[in-house]
Amino acid sequence: MRGALKDRFGQGLPAAILLLSLAAGGSRLCAQQDPASPPAKEADKSADTAATPAPNPPAPNAPDGAASAKPDSPQPKVEPRDSGQQTKRILWIIPNFRSVSANTYLPPLSFKEKFWLATQDSFDYSSFIYAGIFAGAAMSGKSEPAFGQGATGYGDYFGHTFADDTVENYMVEAVMPALTKEDPRYYTLGTGGFFKRSGYALSRLLITRTDSGKKTLNLSEIVGAGAAAGISNTYYPTNTNQFVQTYQRWLSQIAQDGLGNLFKEFWPDVNKGVFRHKY
């Protein structure tokens, strides 16, 4: 009996050892074939890392000038936007259609636009007021004795004054600029002292811009005003020296245009400082 059990135990022991070896090898093989399942501690670490939000990126550095700037530090001088800004009229009455605001660059005018500019200046309602004032001054000074006095004389003075202004406007603003390819508009300087700007305004009688924007001799003003004065001889009485009358009217027209340039140059300042842009 004991011998039988001993024989069976001796035969089963190697078999049991073999089974245990096979089981241990199988578990190791399974562990090597499943790398996607990390150990428990490593899995917990991975979960904690995924749950922790990423830190915010560092803010960009401010420019060097911004860090050192102070509210009370001196700032560069900048001209206001409304500096040298022109309006279509001066004091709601005087036409200002030819004036261009400071630091403004416009495309060239066509002949049609130049002609329309002269028409606006000639037949604006203010032109009749302007002619009436100068006609009264001429009659009081008896510049043309042949016209006489009274209502009839004033009518003659008014008609001739209005004709002078109209012919001069078309010659200076339309006809001559079209022939010489010059820009009849007044470009405001807008900055600088009184004498600098006054000199600039008066110099525009001799200097102007071409349609391409270059500086040139203002033939439109010089020759145009002279041509208008010559044309006026056709409707003035011939009992006076025609040459004297011609150059007097020529100089008178140029002087009026120079005075007009001064008004145009300083009108933006008056409108801003006195009238607070009311006009």
C-alpha positions in Angstrom: 0.0 0.0 0.0 2.7 2.4 1.0 4.7 1.4 -2.0 1.9 2.1 -4.3 1.4 5.6 -2.9 5.1 6.3 -3.0 5.2 5.3 -6.7 2.2 7.5 -7.6 3.7 10.5 -5.6 7.0 10.0 -7.4 5.3 10.0 -10.8 3.1 13.0 -10.1 5.8 15.3 -8.6 7.6 15.9 -12.0 4.2 16.5 -13.7 3.3 19.1 -11.1 6.6 20.9 -11.5 6.2 20.9 -15.2 2.7 22.4 -15.0 3.9 25.1 -12.6 6.7 26.0 -15.0 4.3 26.2 -18.0 1.9 28.4 -16.0 4.7 30.9 -15.0 6.0 31.1 -18.6 2.5 31.7 -19.9 1.9 34.6 -17.5 5.2 36.2 -18.5 4.3 35.9 -22.2 0.9 37.5 -21.7 2.6 40.4 -19.9 5.0 41.0 -22.7 2.3 40.9 -25.4 0.0 43.6 -23.8 2.1 46.8 -23.4 -1.0 49.1 -23.7 -1.9 48.2 -20.1 0.6 49.9 -17.9 1.1 49.1 -14.3 -1.4 50.6 -11.9 1.0 53.2 -10.5 2.0 54.4 -14.0 -1.7 54.5 -15.1 -2.5 56.7 -12.1 0.3 59.0 -12.9 -0.8 59.4 -16.5 -4.4 60.2 -15.4 -3.2 62.9 -13.0 -1.0 64.4 -15.7 -4.0 64.5 -18.2 -6.3 66.1 -15.6 -3.9 68.9 -14.7 -4.5 72.0 -17.0 -1.5 73.3 -19.0 0.0 76.5 -17.7 -0.9 79.7 -19.5 1.7 80.9 -22.0 3.8 83.9 -20.8 2.5 87.3 -21.8 4.4 89.0 -24.6 6.9 91.6 -23.5 5.8 95.2 -23.9 7.8 97.4 -26.1 10.7 99.2 -24.5 9.1 102.6 -25.2 5.8 101.6 -23.6 7.4 100.5 -20.4 9.3 103.8 -20.0 6.5 106.1 -21.2 4.7 108.3 -18.6 1.4 110.1 -18.8 3.1 113.4 -18.2 6.1 112.9 -20.5 6.3 115.3 -23.4 4.6 114.2 -26.6 5.5 115.1 -30.2 3.5 118.1 -31.6 0.8 117.0 -34.0 -1.2 119.5 -36.0 -5.0 119.3 -35.3 -7.1 117.8 -38.0 -9.1 120.9 -38.5 -6.0 123.1 -39.1 -6.3 124.8 -42.5 -9.8 123.4 -43.2 -11.6 125.4 -45.8 -15.3 125.9 -46.2 -17.3 126.5 -49.4 -18.1 130.1 -48.3 -16.6 132.7 -46.0 -19.1 134.1 -43.6 -21.9 132.4 -45.5 -21.6 135.0 -48.3 -18.2 135.2 -50.0 -17.7 132.2 -52.4 -14.6 130.1 -51.5 -15.0 127.4 -54.2 -11.4 127.6 -55.4 -9.8 127.0 -51.9 -8.2 123.7 -51.0 -7.6 122.7 -47.4 -4.1 122.4 -46.1 -2.2 119.1 -46.8 -4.8 118.1 -49.4 -3.9 116.7 -52.8 -6.6 116.6 -55.4 -6.6 115.2 -59.0 -6.3 117.7 -61.8 -9.4 119.5 -63.1 -10.7 118.9 -66.6 -11.6 121.8 -68.8 -15.3 121.3 -68.0 -14.5 121.5 -64.3 -12.4 124.6 -64.7 -15.2 126.2 -66.7 -17.8 125.3 -64.1 -15.5 126.8 -61.3 -15.4 130.1 -63.2 -19.2 130.0 -63.6 -19.8 129.4 -59.9 -17.6 132.4 -59.0 -19.2 134.6 -61.7 -22.9 134.0 -61.1 -23.1 133.2 -57.4 -25.6 135.4 -55.6 -22.7 137.0 -53.8 -21.2 138.2 -57.1 -24.1 140.6 -57.5 -23.5 142.0 -54.0 -19.8 142.3 -54.7 -20.4 144.2 -58.0 -22.9 146.5 -56.3 -20.5 147.5 -53.6 -17.7 148.3 -56.1 -20.0 150.0 -58.5 -21.1 152.4 -55.7 -17.5 153.1 -54.8 -16.6 153.8 -58.5 -19.6 156.1 -58.9 -18.8 158.1 -55.8 -15.2 158.5 -57.1 -16.5 159.4 -60.6 -14.0 157.0 -62.2 -16.1 157.1 -65.4 -17.6 160.6 -65.8 -19.4 159.5 -69.0 -21.6 157.2 -66.9 -23.1 160.2 -64.9 -24.8 159.9 -61.6 -28.2 158.8 -60.2 -29.9 155.5 -60.9 -28.8 155.5 -64.6 -25.2 156.1 -63.8 -25.2 153.5 -61.0 -26.7 151.0 -63.5 -23.8 151.7 -65.9 -21.3 151.3 -63.2 -22.9 148.1 -62.0 -23.1 146.5 -65.4 -19.5 147.3 -66.3 -18.2 146.1 -62.9 -20.1 142.9 -63.2 -18.8 142.4 -66.7 -15.2 143.0 -65.6 -15.4 140.4 -62.8 -17.1 137.8 -65.1 -14.6 138.1 -67.9 -11.7 138.0 -65.5 -13.0 134.9 -63.8 -13.3 133.0 -67.0 -9.9 134.1 -68.3 -8.1 133.4 -65.1 -9.9 130.2 -64.0 -10.9 128.5 -67.2 -9.5 129.7 -70.5 -5.8 130.3 -69.6 -5.6 127.3 -67.2 -6.9 125.1 -70.0 -4.2 126.5 -72.4 -1.3 126.4 -70.0 -2.5 123.2 -68.1 -2.4 125.0 -64.7 -4.4 124.5 -61.6 -6.6 127.5 -60.8 -7.2 126.5 -57.2 -5.7 128.0 -54.1 -3.8 125.5 -51.9 -3.8 126.6 -48.3 -0.5 126.6 -46.5 -2.2 126.5 -43.0 0.9 126.5 -40.9 3.6 129.0 -39.9 3.7 132.6 -38.7 1.7 135.5 -40.1 4.4 136.9 -42.3 5.3 133.5 -43.7 1.7 132.7 -44.6 1.0 136.2 -45.9 4.0 136.0 -48.2 2.9 132.6 -49.4 -0.6 133.9 -50.2 0.6 136.9 -52.2 3.3 134.8 -53.9 0.5 132.6 -55.4 -0.2 135.5 -57.8 3.1 134.6 -59.4 3.5 130.9 -58.6 0.9 128.2 -59.1 0.7 124.5 -59.8 0.5 122.6 -63.0 -2.1 119.9 -63.5 0.6 117.4 -62.7 1.4 119.1 -59.4 4.6 120.9 -60.2 5.3 124.6 -59.5 5.2 127.0 -62.4 4.9 130.7 -63.3 1.2 131.7 -62.8 0.5 132.7 -66.4 -3.2 132.2 -65.8 -3.2 135.1 -63.3 -0.8 137.4 -65.0 -1.8 136.9 -68.7 -5.4 136.1 -67.9 -6.1 139.2 -65.9 -4.3 141.3 -68.6 -6.4 139.7 -71.3 -9.5 140.4 -69.4 -8.5 144.1 -69.0 -7.9 144.3 -72.7 -11.2 142.8 -73.6 -13.0 145.4 -71.3 -11.9 148.1 -73.8 -14.6 146.9 -76.1 -17.4 148.0 -73.8 -15.9 151.1 -72.0 -16.1 154.6 -73.4 -13.2 155.6 -75.7 -12.9 159.2 -74.6 -10.1 158.3 -72.2 -6.6 156.9 -72.6 -7.1 153.2 -73.4 -3.7 152.1 -72.4 -4.0 153.8 -69.0 -7.4 152.3 -68.4 -6.2 148.9 -69.4 -3.3 148.6 -67.0 -5.3 150.2 -64.2 -8.0 147.6 -64.6 -5.3 144.9 -64.9 -3.5 145.9 -61.7 -6.9 146.3 -59.9 -7.9 142.8 -60.8 -4.6 141.3 -59.6 -4.8 143.4 -56.3 -8.3 142.0 -55.7 -7.1 138.4 -56.3 -4.1 139.0 -53.9 -6.5 140.3 -51.2 -8.7 137.3 -51.9 -5.8 134.9 -51.3 -5.1 136.5 -47.9 -8.7 136.0 -46.9 -8.6 132.4 -48.1 -5.3 131.6 -46.2 -6.4 133.0 -42.8 -10.1 132.2 -43.0 -9.7 128.7 -41.4 -8.0 130.3 -38.4 -10.7 133.0 -38.1 -13.4 130.4 -38.4 -11.9 128.2 -35.8 -10.7 130.8 -33.3 -13.5 133.4 -33.5 -16.6 131.5 -34.8 -15.8 128.0 -33.4 -16.4 126.5 -36.8 -19.9 128.1 -37.0 -19.4 128.8 -40.7 
